Amino acid sequence: MHKIRKDDMVKIIAGKDKDKTGKVLDVDTKKNTVLVEGCNMVTKHTKPSQTNQTGGIVHQEAAIDISNVMLLVDGKATRVGFEVKDGKKVRVAKATGKVID
């Protein structure tokens, strides 16, 4: 059970894209990193392949450490806690006390 999951809206709190917001595309639990839509863009030089016939320079998102993002609840960045409600473990926004999922 992790505090940030795929399809969550997050705010970046550190690095070159500080204060940007976006949707989480992927979470890597082994490396503790996330991919955020439209943030931490890098240019990658790709060779022509079966899937990408032309090759060339591609702009894509790079991974950000999970500690550098905060969950957005109602447009406000908040820390995340866990509570047991009706026998289920749920995420709770620390700022408002609201159940997230």
C-alpha positions as CSV (number, residue, x, y, z in Angstrom):
1,M,0.0,0.0,0.0
2,H,1.6,3.3,-1.1
3,K,0.7,6.9,-0.6
4,I,0.9,7.8,-4.3
5,R,-0.7,5.7,-7.0
6,K,-1.2,5.7,-10.7
7,D,-3.8,8.3,-12.0
8,D,-3.4,10.5,-8.8
9,M,-3.0,14.3,-9.3
10,V,0.3,15.4,-7.7
11,K,2.3,18.6,-7.2
12,I,6.0,18.7,-7.6
13,I,7.7,20.2,-4.6
14,A,11.3,20.1,-5.5
15,G,13.6,20.2,-8.6
16,K,13.5,22.1,-11.9
17,D,9.7,21.6,-12.3
18,K,8.8,22.8,-8.8
19,D,5.1,23.9,-8.4
20,K,4.0,22.1,-11.5
21,T,1.0,19.7,-11.3
22,G,0.2,16.6,-13.3
23,K,-1.2,13.1,-13.4
24,V,0.9,10.2,-12.3
25,L,1.5,7.9,-15.3
26,D,3.5,5.2,-13.5
27,V,4.9,4.3,-10.1
28,D,8.1,2.3,-9.6
29,T,8.0,0.9,-6.1
30,K,11.4,-0.7,-6.3
31,K,13.2,2.5,-7.2
32,N,10.7,4.8,-5.4
33,T,10.1,7.0,-8.4
34,V,7.1,8.3,-10.3
35,L,6.4,9.5,-13.9
36,V,4.3,12.7,-13.9
37,E,2.6,13.7,-17.1
38,G,4.3,16.7,-18.8
39,C,6.9,17.2,-16.0
40,N,10.7,16.5,-16.0
41,M,10.8,16.3,-19.8
42,V,14.0,15.0,-21.3
43,T,15.2,14.7,-24.9
44,K,16.1,11.2,-26.0
45,H,17.9,10.2,-29.2
46,T,16.3,7.1,-30.6
47,K,17.4,4.8,-33.4
48,P,14.9,3.7,-36.0
49,S,13.2,0.5,-34.9
50,Q,10.2,-1.6,-35.8
51,T,7.9,0.5,-33.7
52,N,9.5,3.9,-34.5
53,Q,10.5,3.8,-38.1
54,T,11.9,7.4,-38.3
55,G,13.9,7.5,-35.1
56,G,15.3,10.9,-34.2
57,I,14.9,13.1,-31.1
58,V,12.0,12.3,-28.8
59,H,10.8,14.4,-25.8
60,Q,9.5,12.2,-23.0
61,E,8.9,12.3,-19.2
62,A,11.7,11.1,-16.9
63,A,11.3,9.6,-13.4
64,I,11.1,11.8,-10.3
65,D,11.8,10.6,-6.8
66,I,8.5,10.0,-5.0
67,S,9.7,12.2,-2.1
68,N,9.6,15.2,-4.4
69,V,5.8,15.0,-5.1
70,M,2.8,15.7,-3.0
71,L,-0.7,14.4,-3.5
72,L,-3.3,17.0,-4.5
73,V,-6.7,16.8,-2.9
74,D,-9.3,19.4,-4.0
75,G,-6.4,21.5,-5.6
76,K,-4.4,21.5,-2.3
77,A,-1.2,19.7,-1.7
78,T,-1.4,17.4,1.4
79,R,0.4,14.7,3.2
80,V,-1.2,11.2,3.3
81,G,-2.1,9.0,6.2
82,F,-3.8,5.7,6.5
83,E,-6.9,4.7,8.5
84,V,-9.0,1.5,8.8
85,K,-12.6,2.2,7.8
86,D,-15.1,-0.7,7.8
87,G,-12.3,-3.2,7.8
88,K,-10.6,-1.6,4.8
89,K,-7.3,0.4,4.9
90,V,-7.9,3.7,3.2
91,R,-5.8,6.8,2.4
92,V,-6.7,10.0,4.3
93,A,-5.6,13.6,3.5
94,K,-3.9,15.0,6.6
95,A,-4.9,18.6,5.7
96,T,-8.6,18.0,5.6
97,G,-9.1,14.5,7.1
98,K,-11.0,13.5,3.9
99,V,-10.9,9.9,2.7
100,I,-9.2,9.8,-0.7
101,D,-10.2,6.4,-2.0
